[in-house]
């Protein structure tokens, strides 16, 4: 088992840390923003400040393939999103009026996805990650040292 450091505790850093931890490695995440993950989804949406994430207050639309990958590799996250109020969305349910054939086709479920606030996505990812990896908030990384203690 290797010891792995992930720099950045946003969606990508936390997802990376979870996937690495699932392979049996000891993972620590270093995140610059100091504020801890809120206790509830409601607190995350209303009060969570993430100054290091410029688009933190915007709506995020998870593309269908991204949703499929989450369902496959991090099902605990999509389950938490569902119980936290993130709505399922399928673009096929909003076809333009001129398309009259709206009959379901085999495989239509692959277009299902999520459209929700970034705060809720990060809340779910952080909640799952903090149960599996060491997340350290308020840590500013200024450089890396190699075995020979050279700064890179």
Order of alpha helices (4+ residues) and beta strands (2+ residues): beta-alpha-beta-alpha-beta-alpha-alpha-beta-beta-alpha-beta
